Amino acid sequence: MSYEIKIPLFEGPFDLLLFFIERDEINIKDIPIATITRDFLNYIKKLENMNIEVASEFIVVAATLMRIKSRMLLPRVLIDKDGNEIDPRDELVKHLLEYKKYKSVINDFSNLELVRRGKHVRGNVSEEINIIASRTNVESELQDLNLYKLLVVFQNSINKFDSKKNIKIHEILQFPYTVEDQKKHILNKIKVQKKLAFSELIYDNPLKILVIYNFLAILDLIHNSVISVSLGDGLNNFWISLN
């Protein structure tokens, strides 16, 4: 027996975002970041589970969505130089509108390409053949060949080979943490201890990225009125308890 797995393919991360927006009939200027981020990350996770390599631009957009989500969770409002409130989604919406505008003319260009492929320029075939033949006259090129030219070609090939070896490869690693998992972890500790100090989460694992995930999880729980915080002992510390 054989089975076949099919997943939708998208030309880029913005193509995937537009799919979610059109599927859910969302106003592009009022995007629910939490919902879009969850769907976007789930799609990337499906690709990874199927051992499909995720392009770097998808990971960059995923990080951008997480950054926008965290900024929207913060109680502090961003103000521009004119005193107007800045929506963290504005830049993303601007890029999506630009992408949608250019995507709308892709089909026209594709049809134009198909039409042009079926056309050939009329000309003097004999003259064109002679020009091509003169450019690829191997015998005349071999007559001017000498040891110096061979050495130059060899040196250029070596230089190209060395330059390719020295190309730096940047590897993007996905952290084994999620905001949802840290929310569950924090709630479990609070249920046992009744009251949890933020410094205790840092002492358990002082890894910088995990501290950030814990802080985002706490902000999300506060935003949903699940927990409350009060002033704690020491600098930059606070107590966390269930509402």
C-alpha positions, -999 to +999 in steps of 0.1 A: +000+000+000+012+035-007+001+068+007+005+104-004+009+135+017+000+169+002+006+203+018+000+237+002+031+253-013+036+290-010+061+312-029+072+331+003+061+340+038+040+369+026+021+345+003+014+323+033+002+353+054-021+365+026-036+330+024-044+331+061-059+366+058-081+357+028-091+323+043-104+339+075-117+370+057-096+392+079-093+430+074-056+433+063-053+466+083-065+450+115-047+417+117-052+396+148-015+390+154-019+361+179-041+341+155-019+347+125+013+339+144-001+306+157-012+295+122+022+306+107+042+287+133+020+256+130+027+256+092+064+258+098+062+231+124+044+208+099+072+213+074+098+205+100+080+173+111+080+162+075+118+169+073+112+197+048+138+224+050+123+258+060+136+288+040+153+314+061+128+341+051+099+321+067+119+320+100+126+358+097+089+366+093+080+342+122+105+361+144+089+394+132+054+382+141+067+371+176+083+406+181+050+423+171+030+401+194+053+408+224+052+446+217+014+445+217+014+427+250+034+454+266+013+480+285+034+509+273+021+526+242+046+536+215+043+573+204+058+589+173+075+623+172+040+640+165+025+623+196+004+598+176+001+562+188+022+537+168+006+504+159+033+477+160+015+460+130+019+490+107+051+480+091+039+444+085+006+457+070+026+481+047+048+452+034+017+429+029-001+456+009+030+461-013+033+424-019-004+420-027-002+449-052+028+434-071+013+398-068-018+410-086+001+417-118+022+384-118-004+366-139-004+393-165+034+390-168+032+352-169+007+354-198+029+380-216+058+357-212+039+328-227+029+350-257+064+362-263+078+326-261+056+317-292+072+346-312+105+347-331+123+377-345+127+375-383+162+383-396+190+374-418+197+338-407+229+334-427+244+366-412+235+356-377+251+322-382+283+337-394+285+360-364+280+331-340+305+310-359+331+339-357+326+341-319+332+304-314+362+299-338+381+274-316+410+271-341+417+309-341+416+309-303+441+280-301+465+298-324+469+327-299+472+303-269+504+303-249+517+292-215+511+326-198+474+326-208+470+290-194+486+300-162+463+330-158+432+308-164+446+283-139+452+310-113+417+325-118+402+290-113+422+285-081+411+319-068+375+311-074+378+278-057+394+294-026+368+321-025+340+295-024+357+276+004+359+308+025+322+316+022+307+318+057+276+297+063+251+309+089+231+282+106+198+292+121+189+271+151+154+269+166+152+271+203+133+242+221+111+267+239+076+282+232+056+308+250+027+283+255+050+257+271+065+283+295+030+295+305+021+259+315+054+256+334+049+288+353+012+279+362+023+245+374+049+260+397+024+286+410-001+259+418+025+241+439+041+271+456+010+295+456+035+324+451+064+324+427+093+349+425+105+358+390+141+355+402+134+318+409+126+312+372+160+328+364+179+307+389+163+275+376+178+281+342+197+314+336+198+310+298+191+344+284+166+333+257+147+312+282+144+343+305+129+362+276+104+334+269+094+333+306+089+371+306+067+369+274+047+341+290+041+361+321+030+391+300+005+369+281-009+355+314-013+390+328-030+402+296-055+373+299-060+381+336-048+346+347-021+359+371-013+390+390+021+404+400+033+423+431+065+440+441+091+414+452+124+414+471+155+427+455+162+446+423+140+439+392+121+411+410+084+405+415+060+379+429+036+360+406+003+345+419-030+333+405-059+357+402 
